[in-house]
């Protein structure tokens, strides 16, 4: 990842942690078939579950990629931690927080996200 993209990705990640800690809401994209997952930009055959701190960011991704079957949906911070992060960790998925509409961002281990939220 280029340096400027990495710096912006770090800023978006940090913004996610700050906003979610304040608002206690996490956004994703959900369809009748489940939540939006994309392939890793760094690791082969590794899915990344994307989440955003704001509904508008999820909507931007939806619009950019024509994800007409998906709608922004929210989770409480407690649901995100208790039901999602632990499950994603067990399933071997990575987490992408506040990825850009071009599907660029940091790929994190779910337990690293948990640690950041608990600080």
Residue pairs with C-beta under 8 A, 6 or more apart in sequence:
1 9
1 41
1 42
1 104
5 104
6 106
8 100
9 99
9 100
9 104
9 105
9 106
10 106
12 97
12 98
12 99
12 100
12 105
12 106
13 97
13 98
13 105
13 106
13 108
15 53
15 98
16 51
16 52
16 53
16 97
16 98
17 97
17 116
17 117
18 53
19 53
19 54
20 26
20 53
20 77
20 80
20 117
21 77
21 117
23 53
24 76
24 77
24 78
25 74
25 75
25 76
25 77
26 51
26 52
26 53
26 74
26 75
26 76
26 77
26 79
26 80
27 51
27 52
27 53
27 54
27 55
27 57
27 58
27 72
27 73
27 74
27 75
28 35
28 36
28 49
28 50
28 51
28 52
28 58
28 72
28 73
28 74
28 75
29 35
29 36
29 50
29 58
29 61
29 62
29 67
29 70
29 71
29 72
29 73
30 36
30 70
30 71
30 72
30 73
31 67
31 69
31 70
31 71
32 69
33 69
35 49
35 73
36 49
36 50
36 61
36 67
36 70
37 47
37 48
37 49
37 50
37 93
38 47
38 48
38 50
38 96
38 103
39 45
39 46
39 47
39 48
40 46
40 47
40 48
40 94
40 107
41 103
41 104
41 107
42 107
43 94
43 107
46 92
46 93
46 94
46 107
47 93
47 94
48 93
48 94
48 95
48 96
48 107
49 84
49 88
49 93
49 94
49 95
49 96
50 61
50 95
50 96
50 97
50 99
50 103
50 105
51 80
51 95
51 96
51 97
51 98
52 58
52 61
52 97
52 98
52 99
53 97
53 98
55 72
55 74
57 98
57 101
58 72
59 72
60 101
61 67
61 99
61 101
61 103
62 70
62 71
62 72
63 101
64 101
64 102
65 101
65 103
75 83
75 84
77 117
81 114
81 117
84 110
85 95
85 110
85 111
85 113
85 114
86 110
86 114
88 94
88 95
88 110
89 109
89 110
89 111
93 110
94 107
94 108
94 109
94 110
95 107
95 108
95 109
95 110
95 113
96 105
96 106
96 107
96 108
97 105
97 106
97 108
97 113
98 105
99 105
